Amino acid sequence: MKLVLKEDNKRPYFVDEKDKWDYEINKYANDKSLLPEQNKLLIDYKKFLSSQGNIGKRTMHNNIKYVYYFFKHYKKPIKKITKKEILDYASYVNQNTPKSFNMYMSGVNLFFRRFLNKKELVEDVIKWKRSKGNGKLPEEMLKPEEIEKMVNKCSNTRDKAIIMVLYDSGCRVGELINLKLKHIQEDEYGIKIMFTGKTGMRRLRLTSSVPFLKEWLNIHPYKEDPESPVFVNQSTNHFGEVLKVQGINKLLKVWGSRAGIKKNIYPHLLRHSRFTELAKDYTEQELKVLAGWVGDSTMPKVYVHLSGEDVERKILIKNGLLKDEIIEKEEEKKKLLQPRICPDPICKYKNPYSNKYCAKCHRPLDILTIIEQEKKFKNINERIDKYSLGYMQRGFEDRELDFENYLEKLMTNIIKKELNKDK
């Protein structure tokens, strides 16, 4: 275990984040304020979670932490814990930390149901937890146009790729940071990624994020090393190390703020937002495959409920109450974030949606860009003609002027000014 003790010798700083979680877990398990039986249960519970194979250190830490809080609340032998006491604890948590209710009670539920095999003690808690849903309102979700705003504000190729992959795949942040270059597979349709998460491995196809991810992979500092993390730290002190959860949290908040989005943005919100959007077009079973939920998961129902306004939309369309222009606008919105394919029949390169020019052949990607380009060249030609005429009039008076040299410098300055107007 690599650690550096700070000056007060109390709060260690860990080089490896996994060591930090081990340290915290051992601190809970060896807390002398608990009963010896409770200490042993936490140690055994840690071994049980480790044996599951697909649970990360951070998740393990959280599960043990919430059982530890439960033990602090009830310092009594586990055999004497009643169903009523567990419900009373759930009520206590709901009153004191309502926003964290699901996390607290998920930890307690897993402990009794999976580790102790006492499902009957937590049955009512499970029903209560499910009835609360995920606590998110539709208006709290990020809309595709807000994702677009964030990416447009990004000046960093890596960060653009992170935002787009998080949203496009709907992956968990832990799955993203565990991603290595060897987990990326390119084919004729784009890119497939092998994610490893708390419910095992699953392969997902990326769509809108493909051009952004390709741009990042092209400049990845260790792109020849298949074992390298896909998203690495770019700071001087930790260059090349895997980007941690805190780093991803920070960059999302920075770009969200610069985009003028007044919402609390964090990695899992992109997952929530993506599956709320997908629930409009996919079945519950399909959502389970895409999200990596287990067979008996009730999470798809939550997202189907959150996207419920789409049912109202279908009713309006069926009864001819929704105007055609509104439907067209909604269809246009669906095209947001989708790659822009180069119109050149030979090139056909898939570009990030934000590109105006093809990254491969440099041709304009739409008619508006072509018009803009023509206007610029028209302005350039007009200014060259104007200054050339002025030169010729003066040239009759001063025959020693070098016309070719003068014209070359003039054209260079005019073109630079025109092309830099938008920057």
C-alpha positions in Angstrom: 0.0 0.0 0.0 1.5 3.3 -1.1 0.6 6.3 1.0 2.0 9.6 2.2 1.1 10.9 5.6 0.3 14.6 5.8 1.9 16.8 8.5 -0.8 16.1 11.1 -0.2 12.4 10.6 -3.9 11.7 10.6 -5.2 12.0 7.1 -3.1 9.9 4.6 -2.9 10.7 0.9 -2.9 7.6 -1.3 -1.1 7.3 -4.6 -3.5 4.4 -5.6 -7.2 5.1 -5.1 -7.9 1.4 -4.4 -5.6 1.6 -1.3 -7.7 4.6 -0.1 -10.9 2.4 -0.2 -9.1 -0.5 1.6 -8.0 1.9 4.3 -11.5 3.2 4.8 -13.0 -0.3 4.8 -10.5 -1.5 7.5 -11.3 1.6 9.5 -15.0 0.7 9.6 -14.4 -3.0 10.3 -12.0 -2.3 13.2 -14.0 0.5 14.9 -13.8 -0.3 18.6 -17.1 1.4 19.3 -18.9 -1.5 17.6 -19.6 -4.8 19.2 -16.9 -7.5 18.5 -19.6 -9.5 16.6 -20.3 -6.5 14.4 -16.6 -6.1 13.7 -16.4 -9.7 12.6 -19.5 -9.4 10.4 -18.0 -6.4 8.6 -14.7 -8.4 7.9 -16.7 -11.4 6.7 -18.9 -9.1 4.6 -15.8 -7.7 2.9 -14.7 -11.2 2.0 -18.1 -12.0 0.7 -18.2 -8.9 -1.6 -14.6 -9.6 -2.8 -15.7 -13.1 -3.8 -18.4 -11.7 -6.1 -15.6 -10.8 -8.5 -17.3 -7.9 -10.3 -17.6 -5.4 -7.5 -15.1 -2.4 -7.5 -13.4 -1.1 -4.4 -15.4 2.0 -4.4 -18.7 0.1 -4.5 -17.5 -2.3 -1.9 -16.5 0.6 0.4 -20.0 2.2 0.0 -21.8 -1.1 0.8 -19.7 -1.7 3.9 -20.1 2.0 5.0 -23.9 1.8 5.0 -23.9 -1.4 7.0 -21.4 0.3 9.4 -23.9 3.2 9.9 -26.6 0.7 10.6 -24.5 -1.0 13.2 -23.7 2.4 14.8 -27.5 2.9 15.1 -28.2 -0.5 16.6 -25.4 -1.8 18.8 -26.9 -5.2 19.4 -26.4 -8.8 18.2 -27.6 -9.3 14.6 -29.9 -12.2 15.7 -31.9 -9.7 17.8 -32.5 -7.2 14.9 -36.2 -7.2 14.0 -38.1 -6.3 10.9 -39.7 -3.4 12.7 -36.2 -2.0 13.7 -35.1 -2.1 10.1 -38.2 -0.2 9.0 -37.6 2.3 11.9 -34.1 2.8 10.6 -35.4 3.4 7.1 -37.7 6.0 8.5 -34.9 7.7 10.4 -32.7 7.8 7.3 -35.6 9.2 5.2 -36.1 12.0 7.7 -32.4 12.9 8.1 -30.9 12.3 4.7 -33.8 11.9 2.2 -31.7 12.4 -0.9 -29.4 9.6 0.2 -32.2 7.2 1.2 -31.8 4.8 -1.7 -28.0 4.5 -1.2 -28.2 3.9 2.5 -31.0 1.3 2.3 -29.5 -0.4 -0.8 -26.5 -1.2 1.4 -28.6 -2.5 4.2 -30.8 -4.5 1.8 -27.8 -6.2 0.1 -26.3 -7.1 3.5 -29.5 -8.8 4.8 -30.8 -10.3 1.6 -27.6 -11.6 -0.1 -25.1 -12.0 2.8 -27.3 -13.1 5.7 -30.0 -14.7 3.5 -32.7 -13.0 5.5 -34.8 -11.5 2.7 -37.9 -11.5 4.9 -36.4 -8.8 7.1 -36.0 -6.3 4.3 -39.0 -7.0 2.1 -40.9 -3.9 3.2 -37.8 -1.8 2.8 -37.4 -3.0 -0.8 -41.0 -2.0 -1.6 -40.4 1.4 0.0 -37.2 2.0 -1.8 -38.7 1.0 -5.2 -41.7 3.3 -4.6 -39.3 6.3 -4.2 -37.9 5.7 -7.7 -34.6 7.4 -8.4 -35.7 10.7 -7.1 -35.1 12.6 -10.4 -37.7 14.8 -12.2 -37.7 15.0 -16.0 -36.7 18.7 -15.9 -33.6 17.8 -13.9 -32.3 15.7 -16.8 -29.9 17.0 -19.4 -31.4 17.5 -22.8 -29.5 16.6 -26.0 -29.2 20.3 -26.8 -27.6 20.9 -23.4 -25.1 18.1 -24.1 -24.4 19.9 -27.4 -23.8 23.2 -25.6 -21.3 21.6 -23.2 -19.3 20.0 -26.0 -19.3 23.2 -28.0 -17.7 25.0 -25.1 -15.0 22.4 -24.7 -11.6 23.3 -25.9 -10.2 19.9 -25.0 -10.4 16.9 -27.4 -10.3 14.4 -24.5 -13.1 16.2 -22.5 -15.3 16.3 -25.6 -14.9 12.5 -26.0 -15.6 11.9 -22.3 -18.9 13.8 -22.4 -20.0 12.2 -25.6 -19.1 8.6 -24.6 -20.7 9.0 -21.2 -24.0 10.2 -22.8 -24.0 8.1 -25.9 -23.3 4.8 -24.0 -25.1 5.7 -20.8 -22.2 3.9 -19.0 -21.4 4.2 -15.3 -18.4 6.4 -14.5 -16.6 3.3 -13.0 -17.0 1.6 -16.3 -15.6 4.6 -18.1 -12.4 4.9 -16.0 -11.8 1.1 -16.3 -11.9 1.3 -20.1 -8.6 0.4 -21.8 -7.6 0.8 -25.4 -7.8 -3.0 -25.9 -11.6 -2.8 -25.1 -12.2 -0.7 -28.2 -13.1 -2.4 -31.4 -13.5 -0.6 -34.7 -15.5 -2.1 -37.6 -17.3 -1.0 -40.8 -20.2 0.6 -38.7 -18.1 2.6 -36.3 -17.0 1.5 -32.8 -18.0 -1.2 -30.2 -16.8 -1.0 -26.6 -16.5 -3.8 -24.0 -17.5 -2.3 -20.6 -16.9 -4.1 -17.3 -19.2 -3.0 -14.5 -20.9 -4.2 -11.3 -23.2 -6.5 -13.3 -20.4 -8.0 -15.4 -19.2 -7.4 -18.9 -21.3 -6.1 -21.8 -20.5 -4.9 -25.4 -22.1 -1.7 -26.6 -22.1 0.0 -30.0 -21.4 3.7 -30.0 -23.0 6.1 -32.5 -22.9 9.9 -31.9 -19.7 9.7 -29.9 -17.6 7.8 -32.5 -16.1 10.9 -34.3 -15.2 12.5 -30.9 -13.6 9.3 -29.6 -11.6 8.8 -32.8 -10.2 12.3 -32.6 -9.1 11.7 -29.1 -7.6 8.2 -29.9 -5.6 9.8 -32.8 -3.7 12.0 -30.3 -3.8 9.7 -27.3 -0.3 9.8 -25.7 -0.1 6.0 -25.4 -2.2 5.0 -28.4 0.2 2.1 -29.2 -0.2 0.5 -25.8 -3.4 -1.7 -25.6 -3.2 -1.8 -21.8 -3.3 2.0 -21.5 -6.5 3.6 -20.0 -8.6 5.3 -22.7 -9.0 8.5 -20.7 -5.7 9.6 -19.1 -4.7 12.5 -16.9 -3.2 15.4 -18.8 -1.8 17.3 -15.8 2.0 17.7 -15.5 2.3 15.8 -12.1 0.0 12.8 -13.1 0.4 12.7 -16.9 -0.6 9.4 -18.4 -2.3 8.1 -15.2 -5.9 6.9 -15.4 -8.3 9.8 -15.0 -10.1 9.5 -11.7 -13.8 10.0 -10.8 -13.0 13.3 -9.2 -11.4 14.6 -12.4 -14.4 13.6 -14.5 -16.8 15.2 -12.0 -14.7 18.4 -12.1 -14.6 18.7 -15.9 -18.3 18.1 -16.3 -19.1 20.9 -13.8 -16.6 23.3 -15.6 -18.0 22.8 -19.1 -21.6 22.7 -17.8 -21.0 26.1 -16.1 -19.3 27.6 -19.1 -22.3 26.4 -21.2 -24.6 28.3 -18.9 -26.4 25.2 -17.6 -28.0 25.8 -14.2 -28.1 22.1 -13.1 -26.1 20.0 -10.8 -24.1 18.0 -13.4 -22.3 14.8 -12.4 -21.4 11.6 -14.4 -24.5 9.6 -13.4 -26.8 12.4 -14.5 -25.7 11.8 -18.1 -26.6 8.1 -17.6 -30.0 9.1 -16.1 -30.6 11.5 -19.0 -29.6 9.1 -21.7 -31.9 6.3 -20.5 -34.8 8.7 -19.9 -34.4 9.6 -23.6 -34.0 5.9 -24.8 -37.0 4.8 -22.8 -39.2 6.5 -25.4 -38.1 4.1 -28.2 -36.8 0.9 -26.5 -38.5 -1.8 -24.6 -37.7 -2.6 -20.9 -35.8 -5.7 -21.9 -33.7 -3.8 -24.4 -33.0 -1.1 -21.8 -31.7 -3.8 -19.4 -29.2 -5.0 -22.1 -28.1 -1.4 -22.9 -27.7 -0.3 -19.3 -26.2 -3.5 -17.8 -29.1 -4.1 -15.4 -29.8 -7.6 -14.1 -32.8 -9.6 -15.2 -35.1 -8.7 -12.2 -34.1 -5.0 -12.1 -37.0 -2.6 -11.9 -34.9 0.4 -13.1 -36.3 0.3 -16.7 -39.8 1.1 -15.1 -38.3 4.2 -13.5 -37.1 5.6 -16.9 -40.2 4.6 -18.7 -42.1 6.6 -16.1 -39.8 9.6 -16.5 -40.3 9.6 -20.2 -44.1 9.4 -19.8 -44.7 12.7 -21.6 -44.0 10.8 -24.8 -47.2 8.8 -24.3 -49.1 12.1 -24.3 -47.3 13.1 -27.5 -48.4 9.9 -29.2 -52.0 10.6 -28.2 -51.8 14.1 -29.7 -50.3 12.7 -33.0 -52.9 9.9 -33.3 -55.8 12.4 -32.9 -54.3 15.0 -35.3 -53.7 17.6 -32.6 -50.0 18.0 -33.0 -49.0 20.3 -35.9 -46.7 19.0 -38.6 -44.2 21.7 -38.1 -43.9 20.8 -34.4 -43.4 17.1 -35.4 -40.7 18.2 -37.9 -38.9 20.3 -35.2 -38.9 17.3 -32.9 -37.5 15.1 -35.6 -34.7 17.6 -36.2 -33.9 17.6 -32.4 -33.3 13.9 -32.7 -30.6 14.5 -35.2 -28.7 16.7 -32.7 -25.3 15.1 -31.7 -25.4 12.7 -34.6 -22.2 12.5 -36.7 -22.0 14.7 -39.8 -21.1 12.6 -42.9 -19.0 14.3 -45.5 -21.1 14.9 -48.6 -18.2 14.1 -50.9 -19.0 10.6 -52.4 -15.4 9.5 -52.2 -14.7 10.7 -48.7 -17.9 10.0 -46.6 -16.0 10.6 -43.4 -18.0 10.7 -40.2 -17.2 14.0 -38.5 -18.2 15.3 -35.0 -21.5 17.0 -35.3 -19.9 20.4 -34.3 -17.5 20.4 -37.3 -18.2 22.8 -40.2 -15.5 21.3 -42.4 -14.6 17.6 -43.0 -11.7 16.6 -40.8 -10.4 14.4 -43.5 -10.8 16.2 -46.9 -11.6 19.7 -45.5 -14.6 20.3 -47.6 -17.6 22.2 -46.2 -20.2 19.9 -44.6 -23.4 21.9 -45.3 -24.8 24.5 -47.5 -24.6 27.3 -44.9 -20.8 26.7 -44.6 -20.5 26.8 -48.4 -22.4 30.2 -48.4 -20.2 31.5 -45.6 -17.1 30.5 -47.5 -18.3 32.1 -50.8 -19.0 35.4 -48.9 -15.5 35.4 -47.5 -13.9 34.8 -50.9 -16.2 37.5 -52.4 -15.0 40.0 -49.7 -11.4 39.0 -50.3 -11.7 39.6 -54.1 -13.5 42.9 -53.6 -10.8 44.2 -51.3 -8.0 43.0 -53.6 -9.6 44.8 -56.5 -10.0 48.0 -54.5 -6.4 48.1 -53.3 -5.0 47.0 -56.7 -6.8 49.9 -58.3 -5.4 52.3 -55.7 -1.9 50.9 -56.3 -2.2 51.4 -60.1 -3.3 55.0 -59.6 -0.3 55.7 -57.4 1.9 53.6 -59.6 1.7 56.2 -62.4 3.3 58.7 -60.0 5.8 56.3 -58.5 7.2 53.8 -61.1 9.6 52.3 -58.6 6.9 50.5 -56.6 7.2 46.7 -56.7 3.7 45.7 -57.8 4.1 41.9 -57.3 5.6 42.2 -53.9 2.9 44.7 -52.8 0.1 42.5 -54.1 1.4 39.4 -52.4 1.6 41.1 -49.0 -1.8 42.7 -49.5 -3.5 39.4 -50.3 -1.9 37.7 -47.3 -3.2 40.4 -44.9 -6.7 40.5 -46.3 -7.1 36.7 -46.3 -5.8 36.5 -42.7 -8.3 39.1 -41.6 -11.3 37.5 -43.3 -10.5 33.9 -42.1 -10.0 35.1 -38.5 -13.2 37.0 -38.3 -15.1 34.0 -36.7 -12.4 33.2 -34.2 
